[in-house]
């Protein structure tokens, strides 16, 4: 009788334990009815699309701001600048930047601080010298080039200038093949002018007097 009672008690304990595991007594049933927490997924910021070069920089050639361009602060360090035509198209000097300082050069709108706007080159005949004995005459030409430095982000024109490249004087003896003297304003002349403004800031008078150089061969 005692053994039967013990067996019955053990059977009851096993039954209760199995029932709790199977959810027969409601404990696990409540847990199964609870709404699982939704994991929080952090959204990564979407990067703004890169500005198209040089199209989105073109307004600066008209003195209009380009908001995505880099801020300009004068200082004795390299400043990213771009040469554009007055139409807003890229200037050949920027495409073929041989001899150009790489730390000043960029093809990214967001990095541009200054835009150097290059106008049309003009040539003026100063004089023509005629020689005896059927030698061809020689004409001396002056070459003019207008340029401006524009702060890309704000569209502010920092400086305007007209470069004048003067020809040297004709010598008593010139080569037979020579028929002209003078050459267009060089990239290096304009770059050094723009670089000085980048380091020192805008001049007191933005409309500067003609910058005259003498072309020597």
C-alpha positions, 0 to 999 in steps of 0.5 A: 500500500505504501509503495502504491502511494509513492508510485502515485505521487511520483506519477502526479509530479511527472504529470504536472511537470509535463503539463507545465512544459506543454503549456497545459497550465497557462504559464507558457501560453501567456508567454506565447501570447506576448508580442515580440519586440521589433528590432530597431534598424538604424537608417544610414544617411544617404549621401547627396549625389555628386555634383556634375563637373563642370556643368554645375559650376558654370553659374560661377562664370556669370557671378552666380553662387554655387552652393555645393562649392567649397568655402574660400578663406584666403591663406598661404596654402594651395586653393582648389581652382578651376579655369572656365570660359566666360560661357561656363565651359571648361577652359583648355588650360584646365584640361591640359594642366601640364606644369600646373600644381596638382595641389591646386587642381581639381575636377570636383565641384565640391572642392572648388574654392575659386573660379578663374574666368577667362575671356576671349583673347584679342590681338591688335597690330601695333606696327608693320616694318618693311624691309628692302630687297624683297624681305617679308615685312614684320608686324608687331602684335599686342595680345589682350586677355581679360580674366576674373577671379570668382569665389565659387560658393558665393559668386562674388567677383574678387578681381577683374583684370586685362592682361596685355602682352606686348611684343619686343622691339624689332631688331636690326637683323631678323630671320627671313621667315619671321613675319610677326612678333608677339604671343598670347598671354600665357597660362602661367601669367594668369595662374600666378595672378590668381594664386596671389589673390587666393593667398592674400585675398581680394585687392582693394580695387577689384577692377585692376589696371591692365597688367602689362608683360613684355613677350621675350623670345 
